[in-house]
Amino acid sequence: MTAYAIGHLHDVRMGPDIAAYLESIDATLAPFGGRFVIHGGSAEVLEGDWSGDLIAIAFPDIAAARAWYASDAYRAIAGLRTRNASGAVILIDGVPEDHRATDVLAPR
């Protein structure tokens, strides 16, 4: 099942470190089948407050997402981001194509 690495970043300070991070991250994703599905952009806020940038990277499964995040290649560049942006990063499973809202009502 597809899994996602989600980042909700704030106060991104564009500069040489972020440029180096962006120039390097795609190569870290490729061995794990990762690809960007959301990468910032303007959000149309319909309810509530929103700030920052949303990033979503899809992986074939949660094991691939975990392996990417723990990989030597990604760990080598992660500091370029963490020193120049704040926010949360999570890994989360997607749902099957036939998922319905009421599926969450079933006991786990």
SVG drawing of the C-alpha trace seen along z (x, -y; Angstrom):
<svg xmlns="http://www.w3.org/2000/svg" viewBox="-19 -33 45 38">
<polyline fill="none" stroke="black" stroke-width="0.4" points="0.0,0.0 1.3,-3.5 2.8,-5.3 3.8,-9.0 6.4,-11.1 4.6,-14.4 6.4,-17.6 4.6,-20.7 7.4,-23.2 7.5,-26.8 10.0,-29.6 12.0,-28.1 15.1,-30.2 16.0,-30.0 19.7,-30.1 22.7,-27.9 21.8,-25.0 18.2,-24.7 19.4,-24.9 21.9,-22.1 19.1,-20.1 16.7,-20.5 19.5,-19.6 20.2,-16.4 16.9,-15.0 15.7,-13.4 18.7,-11.1 18.0,-10.0 14.3,-9.1 15.0,-7.1 16.4,-3.9 13.3,-3.7 10.7,-4.4 9.9,-7.8 8.4,-10.7 7.0,-14.1 3.2,-14.4 2.9,-17.8 5.8,-20.2 4.7,-23.5 2.6,-25.7 -0.2,-28.0 -2.9,-26.5 -6.5,-27.5 -7.6,-27.8 -11.3,-26.9 -11.5,-26.5 -9.3,-27.4 -5.8,-28.9 -2.9,-27.7 0.7,-28.7 3.8,-27.1 4.5,-24.7 3.2,-21.2 5.4,-18.5 4.2,-14.9 6.4,-12.2 4.8,-8.9 6.6,-5.5 5.5,-2.0 5.0,-1.1 5.9,-2.2 9.0,0.0 10.4,-1.9 9.5,-5.3 11.3,-4.3 14.3,-3.0 14.6,-6.2 14.4,-8.4 17.0,-6.3 19.3,-6.0 22.8,-7.3 22.1,-9.4 19.1,-11.2 20.7,-11.5 23.7,-13.2 21.5,-16.0 18.7,-16.3 20.6,-18.8 20.6,-21.2 16.8,-21.3 16.6,-21.1 19.0,-24.0 16.9,-26.2 13.3,-25.3 11.1,-24.3 8.1,-22.0 6.9,-18.4 7.8,-15.4 5.8,-12.2 5.5,-8.9 2.0,-7.6 0.3,-4.8 -2.2,-5.6 -5.5,-3.8 -6.6,-1.3 -8.4,-2.7 -11.7,-1.2 -11.5,-2.9 -14.7,-4.5 -15.0,-7.0 -16.9,-4.5 -14.0,-2.0 -12.5,-3.9 -15.5,-2.9 -14.6,0.8 -12.6,2.1 -8.8,2.3"/>
</svg>
